[in-house]
Amino acid sequence: MPRIKLAHWHDGHAPGDEIDVNDTELKELRRDGRVASVVETVPQAQAEPVPGPPAAAEKLRKTR
């Protein structure tokens, strides 16, 4: 879910306020020129951590 900084008033929020919007709202607000910037985009689902390369695990085992 994107977090944006507003350039103009929107839904009771003043310019400069940071609000969370969905992707559809973001497109509409950008179209209307109301978005000053996208502050961050929060992923919908957190991906599982990617394990390191197998060589790193093997090297760690050898040092023990």
C-alpha positions, -999 to +999 in steps of 0.1 A: +000+000+000+016+033-011+021+062+013+020+096-003+026+133+006-002+155-007+003+185-029-033+198-025-062+193-001-078+158-003-106+143+018-100+166+047-062+163+046-041+194+041-012+198+016+019+182+030+000+155+050+012+119+045-016+094+039-019+058+030-038+051-003-045+020-024-032+017-059-064+029-075-065+060-054-028+067-061-035+066-099-065+089-095-047+114-073-017+115-096-040+121-125-055+151-107-021+165-097-027+160-060+004+139-052+036+158-042+056+125-038+053+089-030+069+085+004+071+047+005+054+016-010+046-012+015+044-046-002+011-064+000+027-096+012+061-100+028+083-124+009+101-151+027+138-143+033+161-156+006+187-180+019+223-172+012+243-190-015+250-227-007+287-220-008+284-197+022+266-223+042+293-249+033+321-225+042+304-219+076+302-256+083+339-261+075+350-234+100+332-251+130 
